[in-house]
Amino acid sequence: MQIKTSFTDGVIPDRYSKKTDELVQGCAAVSFPFQVLDLPEACETLAWSLVDYDSIPVCGFAYIHWVVANVPASQTQFEADFSRLDKTHLHGVNSLVSKFLTDDFSLVDHYYIGPYPPDKDHRYTLTVYALDSQLDLPEGFHLNELMHATEGHLLAKAEADFIGKF
């Protein structure tokens, strides 16, 4: 299984990061396009996460930027802004749902939020999971719930690292 983007040198373009002029509640809200290739034959659904592990020294945890589940395996091409335009698949919550934040981010907390590294360039890991069935998850699920739900259903996974510019 493989993840394909059109990014130059693995750098997330400005439109999908903090340098965009398409901000919602101060966040880049347009998700980047990508494609998934070479799915296992028995794959029925896809799920994915986008996580910034370089955020750990900054905020104390891996920052979750995007979580999606139960996308049919027949759909392997994802256009720009899929996160906000898609109304048929399950969307998990990103790190903006933290109880430690005082602002209301409800307009973007169930969707993609683009890279916003505060200290230096960060690496963002997109992980796509090929699954043998739909997962029993509620709308607004958390990443840990996705990880538990994939147990016994994971056929393959692919990861791609991208750079978000400071």
C-alpha positions in Angstrom: 0.0 0.0 0.0 1.3 3.5 -0.8 0.3 7.1 -0.2 0.8 9.6 -3.1 0.7 13.4 -3.1 2.0 16.1 -5.4 4.0 17.8 -2.7 7.4 19.2 -3.7 10.2 17.7 -1.6 7.6 16.4 0.9 6.7 20.0 2.1 3.0 20.6 2.8 2.0 23.6 0.5 1.0 26.9 2.0 -2.7 26.4 1.1 -2.9 23.5 3.6 -0.9 25.1 6.4 -0.6 28.2 8.6 0.4 30.3 5.6 -2.9 30.0 3.9 -5.4 32.8 3.5 -8.3 30.3 4.0 -8.3 30.2 7.8 -11.3 29.1 10.0 -11.1 30.1 13.6 -7.3 30.8 13.1 -6.7 27.3 11.6 -5.9 26.1 8.1 -9.1 24.3 7.2 -8.5 23.1 3.6 -7.2 19.5 3.7 -4.5 18.5 1.3 -5.2 16.1 -1.7 -3.8 12.6 -1.7 -4.2 9.2 -3.2 -3.9 5.7 -1.8 -2.5 3.0 -4.1 -2.1 -0.8 -4.1 -4.8 -1.6 -1.5 -5.0 -5.2 -0.3 -7.6 -7.3 -2.2 -9.8 -7.9 0.8 -9.9 -4.2 1.8 -13.4 -2.8 2.4 -12.7 0.5 4.1 -10.0 3.0 4.7 -9.3 5.1 7.8 -6.5 7.6 8.4 -4.9 10.0 10.9 -2.5 13.0 10.5 -0.4 13.5 13.6 2.5 15.9 14.5 4.8 13.9 16.8 7.3 16.8 16.8 4.8 18.7 18.9 5.6 16.5 22.0 8.5 18.8 23.3 6.3 21.8 22.7 3.0 20.9 24.2 3.6 17.5 25.9 1.6 15.3 23.5 1.4 14.3 19.8 -0.9 16.8 18.2 -3.8 15.2 16.2 -4.7 17.2 13.0 -7.1 14.9 11.2 -8.9 11.5 11.8 -11.3 9.8 9.4 -12.9 6.3 9.2 -15.2 4.1 7.2 -14.3 5.4 3.7 -15.1 2.8 1.1 -12.0 1.2 -0.4 -13.4 2.1 -3.9 -12.6 5.7 -3.0 -8.8 6.1 -3.2 -8.5 9.6 -4.5 -9.1 12.5 -2.1 -9.3 16.0 -3.4 -8.3 19.2 -1.6 -10.8 20.2 1.1 -12.2 16.6 1.4 -12.3 17.1 5.1 -15.0 19.8 5.0 -16.8 18.8 1.8 -17.3 15.1 2.8 -20.6 14.5 4.6 -20.9 10.7 4.3 -17.9 9.3 6.3 -17.0 9.3 9.9 -14.9 12.2 11.1 -13.0 11.9 14.4 -11.9 14.9 16.5 -8.6 16.7 16.4 -6.6 18.1 19.3 -8.8 21.2 19.4 -11.3 19.3 21.6 -8.9 19.4 24.5 -10.5 20.3 27.7 -7.5 22.4 28.5 -8.4 24.9 25.7 -10.7 27.8 26.7 -11.7 28.8 23.2 -14.6 27.2 21.3 -13.2 25.5 18.2 -16.4 23.7 17.3 -16.3 24.9 13.6 -13.1 22.9 13.0 -12.7 20.3 15.8 -14.1 17.5 13.7 -12.1 18.3 10.5 -8.6 18.7 9.2 -6.5 21.5 10.8 -3.3 22.2 8.9 0.2 22.4 10.3 1.0 25.4 12.5 4.4 24.6 14.0 5.2 27.2 16.6 9.0 26.7 17.0 10.6 25.1 13.9 9.7 22.9 10.9 7.7 19.8 12.1 7.2 16.4 10.5 3.5 15.4 10.1 2.7 11.7 9.7 -0.2 10.6 7.6 -1.1 7.0 8.4 -3.7 5.2 6.2 -5.2 2.0 7.4 -6.7 -0.7 5.0 -9.5 -2.5 6.9 -11.6 -5.6 6.3 -14.8 -4.0 7.4 -16.5 -0.8 8.6 -15.6 0.2 12.2 -18.1 0.6 14.9 -17.2 4.2 15.9 -19.4 7.2 16.7 -19.1 10.5 14.9 -16.5 12.5 16.7 -14.4 9.5 17.8 -10.9 10.0 19.2 -7.7 8.6 17.7 -7.3 6.1 20.5 -10.8 4.8 19.7 -9.8 4.3 16.1 -6.7 2.4 17.1 -8.7 0.1 19.4 -11.3 -0.5 16.7 -8.8 -1.5 14.0 -7.6 -4.4 16.1 -8.4 -7.6 14.2 -9.5 -5.6 11.1 -6.2 -4.2 9.9 -5.0 -5.6 6.6 -2.2 -3.1 5.9 -1.1 0.4 6.7 1.0 3.0 5.0 2.7 6.0 6.4 4.0 9.1 4.7 5.8 12.0 6.4 5.5 15.6 5.3 7.1 18.8 6.5 5.1 21.7 7.8 7.2 24.8 7.5 7.7 27.2 10.5 
